[in-house]
């Protein structure tokens, strides 16, 4: 079992920046992907950004504003969010996908208002 501990997030005005951190309790054997998803009220959970050894993917809505990064290939992933807008308001979830399982963090609220 892998536990993903998230930190960061909060309330910010439009145009502001926030960073989300996620750290895994253990690093799986083999390759794995880490990423961020978000779920706004009344909407389905959606991909924000993912990062593996081979690929980095961003949702069109965040391209050019958000940056996903990892600390080497250890079990840590970060999401730098710039120029935040009200429609970025959501609960953000850290995600890890191994060859056989998927793990989720506890979720972190990001609210863009003001």
N, C-alpha and C positions, 0 to 999 in steps of 0.2 A: 504494500500500500504506500502511495506517495501522498503526502500532505503539502498543499501549496498555501503559503502564508503571504497574504497581500498587505501592502501598506501604501499610504498616499491617498490622493483624492481629496474631496472636500468641495467647498464653495468658491467660485471664482467669477469675476465679471467677464462679460464678452470681450474677446481679444486677449484675455489672460492666458497663463500657462500653468500646467500641473504636471507632476510626474507620478506614475504608478510603478511600484516595485513588487516583484513576486519572487519568492525563494522556495525551492522544493526541499522537503525534508531529507530526501535521498536522491541520488542520481541513478537513473535506470541504466542497466547494461544495454549496450547497443545504441543505435541512433534514435533520436526522438525530436519532436517538434514542440516548440512552445509558442504561445500566442496570447492574444487578448480578444475577448468578445464583449459585447455590451447588450443590455436589454433595457429599453425605455418602457415606461408605463403603457400597458395595453398593446405592446408590440412583441414580436418574437425576438429571441436572442439572435444577434448577428455578428459576423466576423468583423473585427477591427483590423488586426494585423497578425501575421504569423511569421515565424522565423525558424528555419532548419539549417542544416549544414549546406544545403544546396539552394534553397529558395528563401526569398523574403516577399511577402504579399501584403498588400494594403487594400482595404475597401476604398472604392473611388471617393467616398465622402470625406476621407481623412488624408488622402494623398497630398503631399506637400505641406501638411500641417503636423502630422504625428510621425514620430520616429520610434521604431522598435529596436531594441538591442539586447544582447546577451553578454554575460561575463564569461568570455571564452566559450567553452561548451559545457560549463557547469550548469547546475539547475537554477539559474537566476535569469529573469527576464525583466526588462524595463520598458515603459512606454512614456516617452516625452510627448506631451500634448501641448501644442502651441496654437495661438489664435483660436481659442475655444469659442464656440458659438452655442446659443441656447439649445439647438437641436442635437448637441453632443451630450446633453443631460441624460444620464442613464446609470444603471448599476454595471460596473465593469468587472469582468471575471477573467482571471488568469486560467490558462488551459495548458495541459501537457498531454501530448499524444505519443504513446510508444507503439511498438509493433502490434501489441495486443490489447492495450487498455487506454482509456481516456480519463484524465483527472481534472477536477475543477477546484479553483480557489473559492473562498467564502463570499466574494463579491465586495466591491467598494463603490460607494455612491460618489458620483461626480455631478455637481449641479452648477450650471452656468446661468447666472441671472444677475440682473442689476441694471 
